[in-house]
C-alpha cells in the first residue's frame, strides 16, 4: 500500500479538509488502478459509491457484489479522478438541471430490472386442473345423450377423487380407469387411486392464460416454478461481473445499451418456450443482462454529479426499483394473461431504446478522464455547464490533464484476499456477524416477497402492498441514517422484521398474517439500505473491496435460496417464516456487539477499523460537529 499525498491549488474549497489518497491495484486485473479519496464522511462520496455497489436489485440486491474490485465500473473510474472533476462540478453545477434530466432518464431505464425480476411471479399462477383420463373421450358419451360439457363433468366425477376436506377434486391423483368401460352408473371408489398418467386438464380461461398450464408446472413439476427463479438469480450472479468488467474497459453507455438489447432479445424469446428447461435457460440469460440495468444506472448517476449530491441520489434511485415493481404488479393485476405480461416486459425495453438511439445519455465524463479521453470529457462537461446555465472555468483543461496524468502514473499493487478478513480474531467476529446480516437480508427480502402467494390474502393486492411498503421504508431509512445512526438502526429494523415473521406464524392465512408480513417487509427494506452504508464504514480500506464482494455474495446466496425454502412450506408451513426470523434476529442481535460508525472517519487500515471499538474519530459537521 502506497500513501500518496495529493495537493492541488485548484482545490481551495477543500484545503481545510483532511485527506489522503490510497492507491491500490488488483493483481488479477493489473491494468486497472484504484485511488480512494478519503474525505470526512459528511462530504464523503466513498460511502455512497460502496452503497451503490452493494445495493443492486431490491429482489436480489447483492448481485453487484461479484464485481472484481479493480475491474468493476463501480470502483475504478469513479474513484480515479474525483479531486479535479468534483472541484469542477462545484463550479458548473453538482446537480443542475441537466444532471436531473439525466437522472430521470436513467431511472426510467432502471425499471427494466424489477419488471424482469417480478414478471415471472405473475406468469406462473395456479390454474384449476385435474388428471387427464386418456382412455375416455367424448365419443363414449354419445350413447347416453350427453353434450360435451356434461360429458366432461361426468367423466371427471367418475375418474377423479373428491376431497371432502378441501372441497375440491384431487389435482394430482386419479382412479385407475385403464381398461374400465365408461358408463354413468360406474362406482369409481372400488378402483385404485394412482398419480396422473396422461398429463392434466386445465380449466383455463382464454384471456387468463398461465405459463403453469403451458409448461405443465403442476404436481411433481411445480417445484420448477421456484427453481427457475433461483436460476434467474444465478444468472445475475454470473452476468454482473462480466458486464461490470466490460463497462469499465469499453464504456458505460454502450455496454448499458448492449445489456438492454440482450435482455430484450431473451425476453422476446421467452414468449415461445418449448419446455420448462428452455424457459429456465432463457430466464438465466435474461438475468445476466438485466441485472446490470440497475447497476449501471446506479454507477452512471453517481459519476455525473458532485460529491455532495450522491447521498441524495443514492436514496432516490431505489424508488425507481419500487416503481417498476408496482408497474408490473398493477399491469398483471389488470391483464392476468402470461403472454401479455411478458409483452409488457418487452414493451418497457422498447420504450427505453429511444434513449440510446437518440443519444440522450452522454458518456460518463469520469470514465472518459480515467481513460485519458480528455477532449471528449471536456465536450460533455461543457454541455453540462451550458445546460445548467454556468460557465466553464478557463483552466479546466489543465486540471483535468493533471488529474489524468496522476491517475495513470500513481499506484502500486497489493495482494488482497478473503483470508485477510479473518486473520484478526475481532475482525473475524465482525465478519461473521456481517455475513449473517447480509445473508439474512437477501433471504428475508426475497422470501417475504415470494410468501405473498401463501398469505391467504388477495394475490395481486398482496404483491402490490409488498411493493408499496418499500417506498416509505426507504424514506424511513434515510431519516434513521441521518439522526439515529447506523448500527442501532440496522439492528432494530432487523429484529423488528424477524419479530414480524414470528408473529405471522401464529395467524392463519388471512388479513392479520398479511399485515405482519407487510410490516416485516417494510423493516427489512429499510434495514437493507442502512446496512450498505454501515458495512462500508466498518471495514478498512485495504480489505473493503473484497469484504463487500464477499458479503454481497452471501446476500446473493440468500436470494438464490429464498425461492426454494417456500417449497419446504409444503412439509411444515411455518418453516420459511421461522428460518427468516431466526436469521435476521440473530444478525440484528449480534450486530449490537459491533461498533457504531456514525461520525467516524473511514478506516484505512485494520488497526484503524479495530480502534472503532474504543474511540471515535469525530468529524466536524456544518452544524454541530457531530453529525455525519
N, C-alpha and C positions, 0 to 999 in steps of 0.2 A: 504494500500500500504506500503510495507516494502522496505526501501532503504538499499541495501546490497553492501557494498564496496567489490571490487574484487582486490586482489593483487596476482601476480604470478611472481616469479623470472624468470620464463622461457620466460616472455613476454618483454624482454628488448627492442624489436623493438617498443613497444607501450608505453614505460614508460613515455614519454613526452606528450602523448595524453590524454586529459581529458576524463574520462569515469566513468560511474556508471552502476550498474546493478539493474534493477527494475523487481521484480518478482510478478507474479500475477497468479491466477488460477480462472477458471470459475466454479461457484458452480454447474452448470448443469452437468459438467463432472469433478468431483473433482479429478479424478485420474491423470489428466494432469496438469502440471505446466509449465508456460512460464517464461522465463527470457530474457528480451530485453537488449541487449548490446548497449549502447548509445555511438557512436563514431562520430567524425567530419564527415560531410556529404561527404567530398572528399574521405573518406575511409569507409563510412558507408554502410553496406550491408542491413540495415533495409529498406532503400528506395527501393532497388531492390526487396527485399522479398515481401513487400507490393505491389509493382508494379506487381509482379508475381501474387499476389492474385487477383488483380482487372483485369489484362489483360488476360483474357482467350479467346477463340474463337473470332476471329475478327468479324464473322457474328453475335455471341451473347456473347460479351466479358465479361459481368458481371456474367457469370454463376458460377464462383468460389466463388462469393460473399457470397453465402449462407452457406459456411463453418462456423461452430462454431469456435469461436476464439481459444478455448483451445483444441478442438478435431481435428481440421483440420491439415493435414500434412503440410500445408503452414506455420504454426506457431510453433507448439510445439517443434519438434525435431530440426528444422532448427535453432532455436534461443537458444536452451538449452546449446549447447556445443561449442560455437564459439571461445572462447578465446584460449583454448589449441589446438583445431583442426586447426584453421586458422593459429596459430603460427607454427604448424607442417607442414601445407601445404606450407607455405612460404619456408620451407627447402626442401621439396620433390617435389615441383612444384605446383604453384597455378593453372596453366592452361598449363600443359605439354602435351606431345604427346598423352598420354593415355586418359587424360581428353578430348582432342579434338576428339579422336576416339569415346568416349562415347557420346560426344555432337552430333556428326553427326549421330550416331546410334539412339539417342533419337529423333532428328529432323525428321529422316525418319519415326519413329513410330508416330510422331505428325501429319503427313499428313493424317492419317485416319480421323481425326476430321473434317477438312474443306471439305474433299471429301464426308463424310457422310452428312454434312450440305447442300452442294450446289447441290448434285446429283439430289435431288428432283426437282429442278428448271428445269432441262433438261429432266426430265421424264414425265412431265405433259404439254408438248407443245400442243398448239391448233391444232386441226385437222379439215379440212373441213367436215362439217356434215349438215344433214338436217333431218327432221322428217321421221320416218318410217311410211309407209302407210299400215296398217295391212290388210285392206280389198281388196287390189290389190296385185297380184303377177304375175310372168312371164307367167303363163298359159293364162292370159287374153289377151296377145299379140299374141298368136299363130294364131288366125283367121285373123290377119292383116299382117302376114308375117314378123314380126319384130324379129331381133335377140336379145339376152339378153341385150346387151349394149344399142341398140336403144330403147328397151322396158323400161329399167330403166330410160333413159333420158326423154322419153315421159311421163312416169308416174310422174317423178319429175316436169316436166313443168306443168302438169295438177293438181298437188296436193300441190305444194309449192309456196307461193307468191314470186314474184320477186321485189327486191328493186331497183328502178331506181337511187336513191341517192347513195346507197352503191355499186351498180352494182354487186349484188350477190343475191343468193337465201336466203330467211329467214332461220335462223338457229334454231329458237325455235318456229316457227309457221307453220301452215299448213291449207289447206282448209278442211272443214269437208266433206269428201267424203264417209262417212259411209252410206251404202245403195245406193250409186250412182254407176251406171254401168259404167265401163271404156270403152271409145271408143275415137279414135284420134280426133274427132271434138268437144269434150267436152269444154264448156266455164266455167272455174272454178271461174271467177270473180263474178259470181252470188251466189257463195257458202259462207257460214260463215267461218271466219278465227278463228281458235282455237289454243291452245297450243298443243304440241306433246303429243299424247295419247299412242303410242306404242313403245316408245324408239326412237332411232336415227340410221341413216345410216351414217357410217364414210367412207370418201374417203381416206382410209389409205393404204399406200404402204407397202408391206410385209416386206421390210427391214428398214422401218422407223416407227415402231410401237410406239404408245404413250400410257402411262398409262391413259391419258384422255379418250381414246376410250375404253380401257379395263374396266374401272370403271364408264364409262358414266359421266364424270365430266364436263358436259356442261349445259348451260341454268341455271335453278334454282339450279343445283347441282355444278355449277362452284365454288361457294363460298368455297366448301370443299377443294379446292386446297390451299387456304390461311389458312383455319382453320387447316389443317394437319400440316402446317409449324409452326403455332403458338403453336400447341400441342407439336411439337418437342422441342421448347424452354421450355415449361412447364416441359417436361421430363428431360431436362438438369437441370432445377431448382431443381427437386427432386433428381436426381442422384448425383449431385456434393457433397452435404453434406453427403449423405450416404456413397459413396465410399471414400470421403475425410476422414471420421472418420475411416473407415476400413484400409485405407493406413497408418494412424497414429498408429493404435493399433496393426496391424499384420505385415505389412512391405510394402515397396514401390513397389518393382519389382513384387512380386506375385500378389498383387492387380492390378497392371498395366496389367499383363497378363490376369487376370480374366476379366478386362474391355475389352481387345481386344477380348477375347473368346466370351463374351456375345454380344458384338457389331457384331461380325462375325455371330453368330447364328441368331440374329434378322434380320441382313441384308440379310442372306440367306433365311429366311422365307419370307422376303418381295418380293422375286421373285414370290411368289404364293399367291397374295392377292385375297381372295374370294370376298370381297366387300370393299368399301371405309372405313368402320368402322374398319375392321380388319387391313387394311393398316395404318390407323391413329394410332391405338394401337401399331402396330409394330414400327412405327416412334417414338412414345413416349418411348418405351422400348429401342430402339436403342440409343436414345439421352441420356438416363440415364447412359449408359456405355460410349458412345462416347465422352461425354463432358469431361470426365476425361483423355482422350487420348491427350488432350492439356495441361490440368492442371498438371497431374503427371510428364510429361517430364519437364515442367517449374520448378516444385519443385525439381526434381531429379538433373537437371544440376546445379541448384543453390547450392545444397548440396555437390557437388563433387569438387567444385573449391574454390579458396581463395576469400576473401572479395573484393580484388581489381579488380577481373575479372568478378564480377557478373554484373556490368553495361554493359559490352560488350555483354555478353550472353543474358542479358535481352532484348537487342535490336536486337540480331541476330535471336532468336527463332521465333519472329513473321514473319520473312521471310519464314520460313517453312510453316506457315499458307497460305501465298500468293502463295507459290509454289504448295501446294495441291489444292488451288483454281484454279490456272492456269492449272494444270494437268487434273482435271475433266472437266473443260471448254473445253480444247483442244480435249480431247478424245470424249466428247459429240458432239463437232463440226464435228469430223471426222466420228463418227459412227451414231449417231442420234436415234438409237433404244433404248427404255427404258430398255428392258431386258438386253442388252449388257452393258448399262451404269451401271446398278446395278451389273452386273458381274464384271465390273471394280472395283467397290467399294469392292466387296468381294475379288477380286484378290489382292488388296492392303493389306487387312487383312492377306491373306495367305502369302504374301511376308514378313510380319512382324513376323510371327510365328517363323522362324528360330532364330530370335534374342533371344527369350526366350527358345526355345528348346535347343540351343547350349550354353546357359548361357553367352551371350555376355555382358550382363549388370549385374555387381555385385550389391549387396545391398548397399544402401546409408550408408556410414560409420557414418554420423552424426546420422542417425536414430538408428543404432546399439549401438552407445555410449550412446544415450539417454535411451536406453532400458537396459543398463548395460552389453551388449554382447561385451565386450572389446576384447576378443580373436579373434572373427570374424572380428571386425573392424580393428584390428591390421593386420590381414592377408590381408585384402583388401588394406589397406594403404601401406603395404609392396609391394604389386603388383603395386600400383601407383608409388612408388619410383623406383622400378626396371624398369618399362617400361618407366619412364621419365628419366632414366639414373642417378638417385640420390641415396643417401644412407640415410637410416633411422637413426635418432639420437639415441644415446644409452639410453637416459632417456625418450623416448617417452611413454612407458607404464605407467611410474609414472605420467606423465602429464595427460594422458587420464584417469587414475584411479582417480586422484584428481578431475578432472572435472566431472566425472560421479558421484562421491560421493557428490560433491557440488550441482549437478543438482537434485539429489534425496532427499537432506536434506534441501534445502533452498526453501522458497516460502511462500506465505500467500494468503488467499482467499480475493477477493474483489467482491463486488456486482456492476455489471455494467448493464446498460440498455439504450435503445434508448432515454429515457427521459433525461438522463444526457447531451445529446447533445443540448437540448432546454431549459435548466434552465436559462442560461445566455442569455440576450437579444441579445448581439452581436454575440455570438456563434450560437444562433438560426437563426439569419440572414445569417451567413456564411453557415450554414447547408442548409437553404432554397435555397441559390444560388447553392451550390454543388449538391443538389437534382435536380434542373433544368438542371445543366450541365450534370449530369450522365444520366438522362432520355433523354436529347437531343442527347447525343452521341449514346445511344442504339437505339433510334428511328430513327435517321437520317442515321446511318451506314446501318442498315438493310433496312430501307425504300428506300434509294438510290439504294441499291443492287436489290431490287425487282422491282424498276422502270425501270430497263434495258429493260424489255419486253414491256414497254409503250412508248419508245422514238421514234418510227418510224424509228429506225436505225436497221441495221442488228443485229439480235438477238444474235447470238453467238459472233460476233465481239464486241458487246456492253458489254457482260459479260466478255469477255477476257480483254478488256481495263479497266473495273472496277477492275478486279483482279490485273492487271499490275500496275495501278497507286498507289496501296498501297505500292509497293516496294520503289519508290522514296519518298513517303510520310513518311515512317519510317526513311529513311536516313535524310530527311529534319528535322524531329522531333529531331533527335539526335543532329544536328547542333544547332537548336534553344535552346534546353535544355542546351547545353554546353555554348553558348555565349550570348544569349538574356535573358533568364530567364524563369520561369515557368508561372506566371500569364499573362504577356503581350503576350507570345507566344500562350498560350491556348485561350485567349480572341480573339486575332487577327484571329486565324485559325477558331474558331467557327463562328465568324461574317462573315469571308470570305466564309465559307461553306453556311451560311444562305443567303448571298447575291447571291451566285451562284444559289441557289434554286429559289430565287425570279426572277432573270434574266431569268432562264429557263422557267418560266411561260409565258413569253411574246413571246416565239418562238413556232411555230407549230412543231409537231413531225418531226424530221429530224436531220441533222448533227449539227446545232448550238445548238439545245436543248440538244443533247447528250454531246456536248463539255462542256456546263455549268454544267451538272450533273457530268461529269467526274472530273471537277475541284473541285466541292463540295466534291466528294468522296475522292479526294487527301487531301483536307484540313481537313475533319473530321477524316480521318485515322491518320494523323499526330497529330491532337489535342488529340485524344484518348490516344495516348502513353504518351504525356506530362502531361495530366490531371491526370493520375495514380500517377505519381511522386508528383505532386502538392498536391493532396489530402492527401497523406501520410505526407507531410511536414507541413501541416497547422493544422492537428488535433492533440490534445495532446495524450500522451501515454495512459492515463487512460481511454480514450473512443475511441481510434483509431480503435481498432478491431471492436467494434460494429458500429462505424461510417462507416468504409469501407464496412462492411456487409450490412448496411442499404442502402448506396449509390449504391453499386453494385446491390442490389435488385431492386432499382429504374431503373437502366440501363437495367436489365433483363425484367422488365415490358415494357420498351420501345421496347426491342427485340420482345416481345410477341405481342404487339400492332401493330408493323410496318407492318406485312403482311396483317393485317385486314384493315388498312387505305387505302390500294390500292383498296379495294373493293369500297370505297366511291368515287373513281375517276369516277365510272360509273354515279354518281349523279352530281358531279362537278369535271371535270378533273384536275384542278389545286390544288385540296384540299390537296393531300399528300405533294406537294412541299410547299404549304402555311404553313401547320402545322409544317413541319420540319424547315422551315426558321424562323418562329416565335419563336419556342422553342430555337433553337441554338443561334439566335441573342439576344434574351432576356438573355439567360445564359451567353453568351460572354460579353455582356454589363455590367451586374450585377457583373461579375467576377472582373471587374476593381475596385470595391469597397472593394475587399479583399486584404490582404497584400501580398507582394512578399516574397517568401521563399528562393530564391537562396542565398546561402552563409550563411544560418542560421542553428543553432542547431535544432535538432528535439525537439519540446516542450514536456516536461514530464507531465506538469500539465496544467489545464485550464488557470491559471494565466500566465504561460509562453507563451501559444498559443495566448492569448489576447494581450500580450506585443508585438507581432509581428507588431501591428499597429503603434507602437511608435518608437521602436528601433530594430535593427538587431544585433543578437549575431553572429558577423562575425567570420568565421573560417579561419585560415591561410591556403592557398593552397601552393603547392610546388613551384608555380610560382610567384604570386604577392600578395598572402594573401587574395584575394577576390573571387577567382573563386571557385565555388562549383559544 
